[in-house]
Amino acid sequence: MKLYDKENNRLVILEQKSTSEFWDKHWDEGNFIEKVKRGKNNRLVKKFTIKFLKSGTKILEGGCGIGQNVYGLSQWGYNAYGVDFAENTVKKISKEFPKLKVSVQDVRNLNFPDNFFDGYWSLGVIEHFWDGYSKILEEMKRVLKPRSYLFLTFPYLSPLRKLKIQLGFYEKIKEGIKTDNFYEFILDEERVKNNVEKYGFKLKLKYPFDATKGIKDEISLLNPFLQKIYNSQNILSKGVRFLNSLLFSRIAGHVILLIFQKDER
């Protein structure tokens, strides 16, 4: 269920509660080792990390899941760390990839020194916290060095979603609604930007992407076809996803990447 929260200008997704047990089960599907190794092919993470950070610098992924991006960053020559609260998943990473520096931690209370990292990747994390993400931002600021970089992604209100809000396509959230099945928010890009900048960061770049999901989730007529494209790994499907991203990400991207630089203080 997708509801509109007018007061906070965000969409609320009610599906299945985003617990550590949920993610352990979710990430246990498929060939674990193969999925982790696919991280070295993540063009988005590689492109923007290389653009802003030198090889050998220390990077944290907060909410690293199965560790595929920690693996990829390590393969590209970075001193990569990963943390996640899904304990069984982290144990599995450590067993299969003992050289990866992953640990069970809460992104709201990290066990790292101040000014420790040169970069911090947060891929689809802040939207899963009903009480907000201010504590995550506090820890990001604390563990990042002055003039370091924060790479932040989250589902956002694309122009397509904003149009649907204006036309009244989403049911409005009711006061006192139960949140036992809260999964995530789809956030207002400008509000996130302003919130992050309050913690001493400055926006350097923004990059919307994942238009295939953005279209399939919002245009029901196209969902059956695009869902097959979204799930498939064949060359034709990859080509369609790439073309969609190229043509439609600015108007219908599901996710946006915001890159910030921490100030010198």
N, C-alpha and C positions, 0 to 999 in steps of 0.2 A: 504494500500500500504506500502511495506517495501523497503526502499532504503538504499544503503551503502554510508556513508560519510567517504571517505578514509582519508581526512585530519585529522579528529578527531577519526578515527577508531571506528565507532559506526554505528548501524543501526537506521534509522529514521522511525518511524511508523506514517503514515498519515491516520487518520480515522475520529475522531470527536474531536474537541478542548476540552481540559481538563479544563473546567471552573467550578466554584462553582455550577452553575445551572445544568451542566451535572452530577456532582456527587450527588447533591440533588435528581435528578430524578433516577439515577442509584441505589442509596441506598434505595429508597422508594419502591422497588419491594420486594414482599414476606412478610412474617411475621416478622415485625421489632423486636418485643420483643424476639421472638425465636432466631433470628439471633444474637442479642446482647448476649444473654445468652450462645450461642455456644462458646463464647470466652473462657470460662473456660475449654474447651476441646482442646484448641490450644496447642498441644504437643510441637511444635517447640518453641514458645514463652516461655512456662513454663520451658522446659528443659534447655534452655540457660540462662534464667533469674535466675533460682535457682542455676545454676552452678557458676555464677559470683557475685550474689548479695544476701545479707541476707534479710530475711523477715522484713518488716517494713521500709525499705529504700524508698526514694522518687524516683519515676520513671515517666518520661514524655514520652507519645507517641505523636510525632509531625506528624500531618496528621492522626488523629485517626479514620476518617470515621464515622461509626455508633457507635464506642466506644466499640466494642466487646473485644478488647484486654485490654482496660482500665478496663472493667468489670472483665475480667479474672484475671488480675494482682491484682485487689482489692480482689477477692475471694481467691487468694493464699496468702494474708496477706501483700501485698505491699501498700505503700501510693502512689496511682497512679493518674496521671493527664493526660488529653488529650486535644489537641487543633486541630481545623480544620477550614478551611475558608468557608466551606459549611454551611451557617448560618441556613437554615431551618432544616438541619440534626441535628446540635448541639441543636437547640431548642427542637427537638423531643426527643433526648437523655435526656435532662434535665427534660422534662415532664414525660417520662416513667421511668427514673432512677434518681430521684432527688439527690440521695446520691453520684452519680458519679461526679467527679470534672472535668468537661469539659467546654471549652469556645471557642468562636470564635476568632481565632488569625491567623496571618500570620507567618509561620515557619521562614520567613526571618526577622521578627521583633517581637520577643516574649516579652510579658509583665511579665517577671519573673526576680527576682534579679540575680546578678552574683553568680556563684558557689552554685546554689540552689539544683540541682538534683544529685543523685547518679548514675542514669542510664537514657539512652535516647534510645527509640525504634523508628526507622524510617523504616516503612515497605512499600516499593514501593512508594516513594515520590520524591526523587531527580531526577528521570528520566523524570518527567513531566514538567520541566522548560527549555524552549528553550534557555534562556539566561544563563543557567548554574546554579550551586548549591553552588557557593562560599559564598553567603550571608547566606544560610542555615548552612553551616559549621561554619561560624563566630558565629552564634547564638548558635550552638551546643557547641562550645568551651566556650562561655561566660557563659551559664547557668549550665554547668557541673562542678562539684567539681574536684579538683586534684585527680588523681588515680581512677576516676569514669569510667563507661563503656558506650560505644556507640555501639548499635546493628543496623546495617545498611543493608537493603536488596534492591536489584534492579535487573531488568532483565539484563543478561550479555551475553557476547560473549562466549558461551560454546565451547568446542572443535568441536562439530558438526557444529555450526554456523561459526566458524573460517575456517573449511574445505570448507563450502559452499562459503565463501568469496574468498578463494584461487581458487576455481573452477569457479568463476564468476557467481554464481547463482542469485545474487542480482543486480538489476539495480543500477547504480551509481547516486547519487544525483546531480542535475544540479545547477549551480550557479544562484542565484536569484530566486530560487523556492519559491512559496508562502507558508506560514506556517499557514494560517488561520485554517487548519484542522489538525494541529500538535497534536498528542496524547502523544507519549513518545519516549524516546531513549532506545535502548538496548546497554548498556555501556561496555567498556573495563575494566575488573576487575582491571588490573594493574594500569591503569590511575586513577581510582577512589581511589585505595589504596594510590598512591603517592600524590594525591590531599588532601586526608584526613590527611595524615601524616605531610603535611606542616603546619597544624593547631595545631600541638603538640599532636598528637595521635600516638600510636604504635599498629600495627596489632597483635592480639593475636590468632585469629582463623578464618578459612574460611570454609563455609559449603554450597555447591551447593545443590539445591533441586528442586522439582516440575518437574520431568522428563516427566510425562505424557503430560503436556502442552508443554514442550520443544520439545518433539517428534512430537506431533500432529500438532504444528505450523510450523514445518520445513520439515516434510515428508508427502507430500500431499496424498500419497497412503494410509497412515494409519489414516488420519484425520477423516473420517466419523466414524470409529469404536471407536477411542480414544476420540472423542468429546462426544459420548454417555457415555463413562466411566467417563470422566472428569466431566460431569454434574450430574451424578447419585449419590445418597446417599445410595444405597443398599450395603449390606455387600460384595457381589462379586466385585462390582466396587471399593469399598474401598480397597479390597485385591489386585486388579490389580494395583491400584495407588501406594500402598505400595511397591509391588514387583518391579514396574518400578523405584521407587525412590531408592530402595536398589541396583538395578542392573545397572541403567543407569544415575543416577544424575551426576556422575563425567564427563560423556561425552556429556550429552544432557539435563542437568537441565536448566529450564527456568530462575530461579532466583538463586542468591547467597547471602548468609549471611556473612558479614564481621563484626567481633567483634574487637573493638579497646579499648585501655585503654588510658585515658588522662594522660599526664605527670604530674609531681608534681608541676609545676609552675602555 
